[in-house]
Amino acid sequence: MTTATHTSNELSTIPTPHLADADRGRLLSLLEAVLDGKKVEMAIRYHKVTTSKPRKAGVDYKKRLSHGPEVLEGRVLKVAKGKNGWYALMDATLTRQPIDAEGAVITSAIGWTAIKGQGIDAVLGGTINGKDVDEEATAQ
């Protein structure tokens, strides 16, 4: 699930008004790696900026004990530019496990979460092919 043509310059146009420079650099490195076909996982603090119906912790997905619903963690499946700008799709199964009325996880309903740069408040961590994003950046 990669986009065939891209440049770092194009990714640099992603608006990230809430990110510090260091976090923005990590984010762009992670997204570039996805476009290059590498396995990327990341954890971010995110606030909703899309028009889809908001999901509620404990109702729509299993509430996490270790952090609030603003933390998304998982594998980045796709990065692309659509009619409304750049977006990424994350398999956020660690933080957004859908549940049934009794609170049991519905594994068949686990999917992806769409994220946009405007909603990212912090990059909490990330790996590229299993290596920490900061280590990967200094190795290149």
Residue pairs with C-beta under 8 A, 6 or more apart in sequence:
1 77
1 78
1 89
2 34
2 35
2 36
2 37
2 78
2 79
3 35
3 78
3 79
3 80
3 81
6 32
6 35
8 28
8 32
10 81
11 28
11 31
11 32
11 35
11 79
11 86
12 28
13 86
14 27
14 28
14 31
14 85
14 86
14 117
15 85
15 117
15 118
16 23
16 24
16 27
16 117
16 118
16 120
17 118
18 118
18 119
18 120
18 121
18 122
19 27
19 117
19 120
19 121
19 122
19 123
20 122
23 120
23 122
23 123
25 137
26 123
26 126
26 133
26 134
26 137
27 42
27 44
27 117
27 120
27 123
29 126
29 128
29 133
29 136
29 137
30 40
30 42
30 76
30 123
30 126
30 128
30 133
31 40
31 76
31 79
31 86
31 88
33 40
33 128
33 129
33 136
34 40
34 76
34 77
34 78
34 79
34 88
35 79
38 128
38 129
39 75
39 127
39 128
39 129
39 130
40 75
40 76
40 126
40 127
40 128
41 73
41 74
41 75
41 76
41 126
41 127
42 73
42 74
42 76
42 90
42 123
42 124
42 125
42 126
42 127
42 133
43 71
43 72
43 73
43 123
43 124
43 125
43 126
44 71
44 72
44 73
44 115
44 120
44 121
44 122
44 123
44 124
45 70
45 71
45 120
45 121
45 122
45 124
46 70
46 71
46 72
46 115
46 119
46 120
46 121
47 70
47 119
47 121
48 54
48 119
49 116
49 118
49 119
50 114
50 116
50 119
52 114
55 61
55 69
55 96
56 69
57 63
57 64
57 68
57 69
58 99
58 103
59 99
60 98
60 99
61 95
61 96
61 97
61 98
61 99
62 97
62 98
62 99
62 103
62 105
63 69
64 71
64 95
67 95
69 95
70 121
71 95
71 124
72 90
72 92
72 95
72 96
72 113
72 115
73 92
73 94
73 95
73 124
74 90
74 91
74 92
74 93
74 94
74 95
74 96
74 113
75 90
75 91
76 88
76 89
76 90
77 89
77 90
77 91
77 112
78 88
78 89
79 86
79 87
79 88
79 89
80 86
80 87
81 87
85 116
85 117
86 116
86 117
87 114
87 115
87 116
88 114
88 115
88 116
89 112
89 113
89 114
89 115
90 112
90 113
90 114
90 115
91 110
91 111
91 112
91 113
92 112
92 113
93 110
96 113
97 105
97 110
98 105
98 106
98 109
98 110
98 111
99 105
99 106
100 106
123 133
125 132
125 133
126 132
126 133
127 133
127 136
128 136
129 136
131 139
